[in-house]
Amino acid sequence: MMSPDFIAVPRGTVRGEVLERIRSDDKVPAQLLGSVFVLDQDGRLIASLSAIDITPGRAGQTLESLANGSSRSVTLDADLQDVALLMTDFNLIAVAVTDHAGRLWGPSLSTTCWRRCCPPNGAAALRRTPMSEPERTRPDTATAAAVELTPFVEIGEAAAAAPARWAALGEAHVGDIQGALGTIRLGDVARRRTWKQRVLTLAAIMGPGLIVMIGDNDAGGVATYASAGQNYGTSLLWTLLVLIPVLIVNQEMVVRLGAVTGVGHARLMNERFGRFWGWFSVGDLFVLNFLTIVTEFIGVNLAMSYFGVSPNFSVPVAALLLVGVTVTGSFRRWEQLMFVFLVINLMAVPLAIMVHPDPLLVVHDTFVPSVRGGLTSDAVLLIIAIVGTTVAPWQLFFQQSNVIDKRITPRWISYERWDTVIGSFFTESGTAALMIAAAFAFAETTLAGQFTDAGGVAAGLAAYVSPLAGALFAVFLLDAAIIGAAAVTLSTSYAFGDYWWSKRSNWPSVRLEGSARSIILKTG
């Protein structure tokens, strides 16, 4: 569907005049009545507003003041798919198309854009349809500048409307993406054509996937993987390889759900299955996370006890650190601090190197499934424990809401997928290094097959490898406990925030609840 008609008004037009124009205009297509474009005397776009923007305010208020100077537009040579994604991100019915001087050529509908995007060989750039002379000199156009700018820019043909972010939580989730490693500006629709541009964009997007995966290597996970290595050597490395695609599929699902719907996992359950099942999922998550938090503080206790620090001091300090991580500062500073913990998590690699592993045996046990000593009941339970500690429910709630808090929209889904994939390989590599370290450190020693707890592993590494190895393991355990506690408490807060405060911004409204939970649980 094509039309030369839309509403363009000069600077200084007041709200009452525009509302009357919308009510009385019988030539503008219905889908374009909700978009108004404000131009200066040279025909340059000043602002584009929706009917929702115009509805509040006084009759004599100018449109520029209602728009606050904002204007979402694209240029004539903008890439078609980028324009379609921009419309999806902000639920736009139409977007203004300008030349490089900022002069308005006309609006393009989201419906037409998406249909042209659907074919695999769709148009790669905007195309404009020239108008006949009578159409260009319509007498009822609002201004002389608008008379000259009435060509309608066609991006495609009508199909299905761009999906609406029907349940977006609030304005805090619309804006620049401010990641720990970079920033992407609101309305950035430039195509990333070089590898450098793609890497820089990925660096800015990275965070939710990497943090949720590394958070999976928490204190309970460290104990489980160390137990597998100490009791069964490297024979269970194949389980980690099998779990990588499981992690990717699960977490990629919530990436799409969060970016497209704009709400957290608990809210979607509530909307789709009703409040009972929404409450059931949140309550079940709370119980599981409570037990997980207990293991995190046990990990803090064991790690600091290795250095001779009393739990009466280490546990309260760790709890206060968690409060500081979530309560103070912005989302960006929180993510930057998490990245510091992620770097410390790399200690598993030098720890594995220090025990001088056999590379051929490691490769064999990674790709050839086996269980040392046969498939006994204890081995089966340990395999179940590895699966359970690697694929956890809190990860779904955490990453979906974290994607929203970082303001990742459908345009950036592909980058967040890579964030998730990289995080999956990253965490499983660290897990494998930990299992390898325990396997070769205790092979042919009295501690082989005699796992007690993570503290015992640290002491054993110090005795059979070196004091440095024991210290590295203790620091790794402490780091894992803090990352796990931060992620798990925040996932609980996200879930409760989605259920009770679904119209608020996740990060400002629920981080206090997550911090308070840390303080309560540490006393247990």
C-alpha positions in Angstrom: 0.0 0.0 0.0 1.4 3.4 -1.0 0.2 6.9 -0.3 1.6 10.5 -0.6 -0.4 11.6 2.4 0.9 12.2 5.9 0.8 14.9 8.5 3.7 17.4 8.4 3.5 20.7 10.3 5.8 23.7 10.7 7.7 24.6 13.8 5.5 26.4 16.4 2.3 24.4 15.6 0.4 23.8 18.8 -1.2 20.7 20.1 -4.8 21.7 19.6 -4.2 22.4 15.9 -2.7 19.0 15.3 -5.4 17.2 17.2 -8.0 18.9 15.0 -6.0 18.0 11.9 -6.0 14.3 13.0 -9.7 14.4 13.6 -10.7 16.0 10.4 -8.2 14.7 7.8 -9.9 12.2 5.5 -7.0 11.7 3.1 -4.2 10.4 5.3 -4.3 6.6 5.7 -5.4 5.5 9.1 -2.1 3.9 10.0 -0.3 7.3 9.4 -2.7 9.4 11.4 -0.8 8.4 14.5 2.4 10.0 13.3 3.1 13.7 13.1 6.3 15.3 11.7 7.5 18.7 12.6 9.6 20.6 10.1 11.6 23.8 10.1 11.3 26.4 7.3 13.8 24.6 5.1 11.9 21.3 5.4 14.4 19.7 7.8 12.9 17.3 10.3 12.8 18.7 13.9 10.8 16.0 15.6 8.5 13.0 15.0 5.7 12.3 17.4 3.1 9.7 17.9 -0.5 10.4 18.8 0.3 9.1 22.3 3.0 11.8 22.6 0.5 14.5 21.6 -2.4 13.4 23.8 -1.2 14.8 27.1 -0.5 18.5 27.5 -2.2 21.9 27.0 -4.0 22.9 23.8 -1.6 25.8 23.2 1.6 23.7 23.9 3.9 23.4 20.9 4.8 20.1 19.5 8.6 20.7 19.9 8.1 20.9 23.7 6.1 17.7 23.7 8.8 15.9 21.7 11.6 17.2 24.0 13.7 17.5 20.9 13.6 13.8 20.1 13.4 12.5 16.5 13.8 8.9 15.3 14.5 8.9 11.5 16.5 7.1 8.9 18.3 8.3 5.7 17.4 7.3 2.2 20.4 4.9 1.9 19.7 3.2 5.3 19.7 -0.6 5.2 16.3 -2.2 4.9 16.7 -4.8 7.7 18.2 -2.2 10.1 15.2 0.1 9.6 12.9 -2.9 10.2 14.7 -3.7 13.5 14.6 -0.1 14.6 10.8 -0.1 14.1 10.6 -3.3 16.1 12.8 -2.1 18.9 10.6 1.0 19.6 7.2 -0.4 18.3 7.0 2.3 15.6 4.2 2.3 13.1 6.0 4.7 10.8 9.5 6.2 10.7 10.6 9.4 9.0 12.9 9.1 6.1 15.3 12.0 5.4 18.1 12.9 3.0 21.6 13.5 4.4 20.7 17.2 4.9 17.9 16.3 7.3 15.1 17.2 4.9 12.0 15.0 5.2 11.1 12.8 2.2 8.2 11.0 3.8 7.2 8.3 6.3 7.6 4.6 5.8 5.3 2.0 7.4 6.5 -0.8 9.6 4.1 -3.1 7.8 5.5 -2.5 4.4 9.1 -2.7 5.7 8.6 -6.2 7.3 7.0 -7.7 4.2 9.9 -6.6 2.1 12.3 -8.0 4.7 10.7 -11.5 4.6 11.9 -12.7 1.2 15.5 -14.0 1.4 16.5 -11.7 -1.5 14.6 -8.6 -0.3 15.6 -5.1 -1.2 18.8 -3.9 0.5 18.1 -0.2 0.6 15.2 2.2 0.7 13.4 3.1 -2.5 11.2 6.1 -3.1 8.3 6.4 -5.5 8.2 9.7 -7.4 4.8 11.6 -7.4 2.9 13.3 -10.1 2.8 17.1 -10.3 -0.9 17.3 -9.1 0.0 15.3 -6.0 2.9 17.6 -5.2 0.8 20.7 -5.3 -2.1 19.7 -3.1 -3.6 22.9 -1.6 -4.5 21.3 1.8 -1.0 20.5 2.8 0.0 22.2 6.1 3.0 24.2 4.9 4.8 25.1 1.7 7.8 23.1 2.9 5.5 20.1 3.4 4.1 20.5 -0.2 7.5 19.9 -1.6 8.2 16.9 0.7 5.1 14.9 0.1 6.7 11.9 -1.7 6.0 8.7 0.2 9.0 6.5 0.7 8.3 2.9 0.1 10.4 0.3 2.0 8.2 -2.6 1.0 4.6 -3.7 0.9 2.1 -4.3 3.6 2.2 -7.6 5.5 2.1 -8.0 9.2 2.8 -5.3 11.8 6.1 -5.4 13.6 5.8 -7.2 16.9 4.8 -4.9 19.7 6.7 -4.7 23.0 3.3 -5.1 24.7 4.5 -5.6 28.2 7.6 -3.4 28.4 8.4 -2.6 32.0 9.3 1.1 31.9 11.2 4.0 30.4 14.4 2.8 32.1 14.7 0.0 29.6 14.7 2.4 26.6 18.0 4.2 26.0 21.7 3.7 25.2 23.2 0.3 25.8 25.9 1.0 28.4 27.9 -2.2 28.7 31.0 -2.8 30.8 33.1 -2.7 27.6 31.4 -0.1 25.4 28.3 1.9 24.6 25.7 1.7 21.8 23.6 4.8 21.3 19.9 4.8 21.1 18.7 4.8 17.5 22.0 3.4 16.2 21.0 1.6 13.0 24.3 1.6 11.2 25.2 -1.8 9.7 28.4 -3.3 11.1 30.3 -4.0 7.9 33.8 -4.7 9.2 35.1 -7.2 11.7 36.3 -4.4 13.9 32.8 -2.8 14.1 31.3 -6.2 14.9 33.8 -7.0 17.6 33.3 -3.6 19.3 29.6 -4.1 19.1 29.9 -7.6 20.6 32.1 -6.2 23.4 29.4 -3.6 24.3 26.6 -6.3 24.2 28.5 -8.9 26.1 27.5 -9.4 29.8 24.3 -11.2 30.4 25.3 -14.5 28.7 28.9 -14.5 30.0 27.9 -13.6 33.6 25.1 -16.2 33.8 27.4 -18.9 32.5 30.3 -18.1 34.8 27.8 -17.7 37.7 27.0 -21.3 37.0 30.5 -22.2 38.2 29.5 -21.4 41.8 30.7 -22.9 45.1 28.4 -25.9 44.7 29.6 -26.4 41.2 33.3 -26.2 42.2 32.8 -28.9 44.8 30.9 -31.1 42.3 33.5 -30.8 39.6 36.4 -31.3 42.0 34.7 -34.4 43.4 34.4 -35.8 39.8 38.1 -35.2 39.2 39.3 -36.5 42.5 37.1 -39.6 42.5 36.8 -40.5 38.8 39.8 -38.8 37.2 39.1 -37.3 33.7 36.6 -40.1 32.8 33.6 -37.7 33.2 34.9 -34.9 31.0 32.6 -36.0 28.2 29.6 -34.9 30.3 30.7 -31.3 30.0 30.9 -31.5 26.2 27.3 -32.9 26.1 26.0 -30.0 28.3 27.3 -27.2 26.1 24.5 -27.4 23.5 22.0 -27.8 26.3 23.2 -24.6 27.9 23.1 -22.7 24.6 19.6 -23.8 23.6 18.1 -23.0 27.0 19.7 -19.6 27.4 19.3 -18.6 23.8 15.6 -19.1 24.2 15.3 -16.6 27.1 17.5 -14.1 25.1 14.8 -14.0 22.4 12.0 -13.9 24.9 13.5 -11.0 26.8 14.6 -8.9 23.8 11.2 -9.3 22.0 8.7 -9.1 24.8 10.6 -6.7 27.1 9.6 -8.6 30.3 11.1 -11.2 32.6 10.6 -14.9 32.7 8.2 -14.8 35.7 6.1 -12.2 34.1 5.7 -14.2 30.9 4.6 -17.3 33.0 2.1 -15.1 34.8 0.7 -13.7 31.6 0.6 -17.0 29.7 -0.4 -19.6 32.4 -2.1 -17.4 35.1 -1.1 -16.1 38.5 -1.1 -19.5 40.2 1.6 -21.0 38.0 3.4 -17.6 38.1 3.5 -17.8 41.9 4.4 -21.5 41.8 7.4 -20.8 39.6 8.6 -17.9 41.7 8.0 -19.8 45.0 9.8 -22.9 43.7 12.7 -20.7 42.5 12.9 -19.0 45.9 13.3 -22.4 47.7 15.9 -23.6 45.2 17.9 -20.4 45.4 17.7 -20.4 49.2 19.5 -23.7 49.2 21.9 -22.6 46.6 22.8 -19.5 48.6 23.6 -21.7 51.6 26.2 -23.5 49.5 27.7 -20.2 48.4 28.3 -19.0 52.0 29.6 -22.5 52.8 32.1 -21.9 50.0 33.0 -18.5 51.4 33.6 -20.1 54.8 35.8 -23.0 53.3 37.8 -20.6 51.1 38.6 -18.1 53.8 39.2 -20.8 56.4 42.1 -22.0 54.2 43.7 -18.6 54.8 43.0 -18.8 58.5 40.1 -16.3 58.5 37.2 -17.0 60.9 33.8 -17.4 59.3 32.4 -15.0 61.9 34.3 -12.3 59.9 34.4 -13.7 56.4 30.7 -14.5 55.9 29.3 -11.1 57.1 31.9 -9.3 55.0 31.0 -11.3 51.9 27.3 -10.5 52.6 28.1 -6.8 52.8 30.0 -7.0 49.6 27.0 -8.5 47.8 24.9 -5.6 49.2 27.4 -3.1 47.9 27.5 -4.8 44.5 23.8 -4.6 43.9 22.7 -1.5 45.8 25.4 1.1 44.9 26.1 2.4 41.5 24.5 1.9 38.1 23.9 -1.2 36.1 27.1 -0.5 34.1 29.2 -0.4 37.2 27.7 -3.6 38.5 28.5 -5.3 35.2 32.1 -4.0 35.3 32.6 -5.4 38.8 31.2 -8.7 37.6 33.7 -8.7 34.8 36.5 -8.3 37.4 35.3 -11.4 39.1 35.1 -13.2 35.7 38.8 -12.5 35.1 39.7 -14.0 38.5 37.7 -17.0 37.5 40.4 -17.7 34.9 42.6 -19.1 37.7 41.3 -22.6 36.9 43.5 -22.6 33.7 46.9 -22.1 35.3 45.8 -24.5 38.1 45.2 -27.2 35.5 48.6 -26.5 33.9 50.4 -26.8 37.2 49.4 -30.5 37.7 51.1 -31.4 34.3 48.1 -33.2 32.7 48.3 -35.9 30.0 46.9 -34.1 26.9 46.1 -37.4 25.0 44.1 -38.7 28.0 42.3 -35.5 28.3 41.3 -35.5 24.7 40.3 -39.1 24.8 38.1 -38.7 27.9 36.5 -35.6 26.4 35.2 -37.3 23.3 34.9 -40.9 24.3 32.2 -41.5 27.1 33.4 -43.7 29.9 33.2 -44.0 33.7 36.2 -45.1 35.7 35.2 -48.2 37.8 32.0 -48.8 35.8 28.5 -47.2 35.9 27.8 -47.6 39.6 25.0 -45.9 41.6 27.5 -43.3 43.0 28.7 -42.5 39.5 25.2 -42.0 38.2 24.4 -39.7 41.1 27.5 -37.7 40.4 26.6 -37.4 36.7 23.1 -36.2 37.8 24.8 -33.7 40.1 27.0 -32.4 37.3 23.9 -31.9 35.0 22.0 -30.3 37.9 24.7 -27.8 38.9 25.4 -26.9 35.2 21.8 -26.4 34.0 19.9 -24.5 36.7 16.4 -22.8 36.7 17.8 -19.5 38.1 19.8 -19.0 34.9 16.6 -18.6 32.8 15.2 -15.9 35.1 18.5 -14.1 35.4 19.5 -13.8 31.8 16.1 -12.9 30.5 15.7 -10.0 32.9 19.4 -9.0 32.5 18.9 -8.7 28.8 16.1 -6.3 29.4 18.0 -4.3 32.0 20.9 -3.9 29.5 18.4 -2.6 27.0 19.1 -5.2 24.4 16.4 -5.1 21.7 15.7 -7.5 18.8 18.2 -5.7 16.6 21.0 -7.0 18.9 19.8 -10.6 19.4 22.5 -12.0 17.2 25.2 -10.4 19.3 23.6 -11.6 22.5 23.5 -15.1 21.1 27.2 -15.0 20.6 27.6 -13.7 24.1 25.7 -16.8 25.3 27.7 -19.2 23.1 31.0 -17.7 24.2 29.9 -17.9 27.9 28.9 -21.5 27.5 32.3 -22.5 26.1 34.0 -20.3 28.7 32.3 -21.8 31.7 32.7 -25.4 30.5 36.4 -24.8 29.8 36.9 -23.6 33.3 34.9 -26.5 34.6 37.1 -28.9 32.6 40.2 -27.3 33.9 39.0 -27.7 37.5 38.2 -31.4 36.9 41.6 -31.9 35.2 43.4 -30.2 38.1 41.8 -32.5 40.7 42.2 -35.6 38.6 46.0 -35.3 38.0 46.8 -33.7 41.3 45.4 -36.7 43.3 46.1 -39.5 40.9 48.1 -42.3 42.6 47.9 -40.6 46.0 46.1 -41.5 49.2 43.4 -38.8 48.5 42.4 -40.4 45.2 38.7 -41.3 45.4 38.5 -39.7 48.9 36.7 -36.4 48.3 35.4 -34.7 51.4 34.7 -31.0 50.6 36.2 -28.1 48.6 38.3 -27.1 51.6 39.9 -30.6 51.6 40.7 -30.2 47.9 42.5 -26.9 48.6 44.5 -28.6 51.4 45.3 -31.6 49.2 46.6 -29.4 46.3 48.8 -27.5 48.7 50.2 -30.8 50.0 50.7 -32.7 46.7 51.2 -29.9 44.2 52.3 -26.7 45.8 51.1 -24.1 48.4 50.4 -21.8 45.4 48.1 -24.4 43.9 46.2 -24.6 47.1 45.9 -20.8 47.4 44.8 -20.5 43.8 42.0 -23.1 44.3 40.9 -21.3 47.5 40.7 -17.9 45.7 38.9 -19.6 42.8 36.4 -21.1 45.3 35.8 -17.7 47.0 35.4 -15.9 43.6 32.9 -18.6 42.4 30.9 -18.3 45.6 30.6 -14.5 45.3 29.7 -14.6 41.6 27.2 -17.3 42.3 25.6 -15.5 45.2 25.4 -12.3 43.3 23.7 -13.9 40.3 21.4 -16.2 42.3 20.1 -13.4 44.6 19.6 -11.1 41.7 17.6 -13.8 39.8 15.3 -14.2 42.8 14.9 -10.4 42.9 14.1 -10.3 39.2 11.5 -13.0 39.6 9.8 -11.3 42.6 10.0 -7.9 40.8 8.4 -9.4 37.7 5.6 -10.9 39.7 4.7 -7.9 41.9 6.3 -4.8 40.4 5.9 -5.7 36.7 5.5 -2.1 35.5 8.6 -0.9 37.2 12.2 -0.9 36.0 13.9 -4.2 37.1 17.3 -2.9 38.2 16.3 0.1 40.4 13.3 -1.5 42.0 14.5 -5.0 42.9 18.2 -4.8 43.5 17.5 -3.7 47.1 15.4 -6.8 47.6 18.2 -9.0 46.3 20.7 -7.4 48.6 18.4 -7.8 51.6 18.1 -11.4 50.8 21.8 -11.8 50.9 21.9 -10.4 54.4 19.1 -12.6 55.6 20.5 -15.8 54.2 24.0 -15.3 55.4 22.8 -15.4 59.0 21.6 -19.0 58.4 
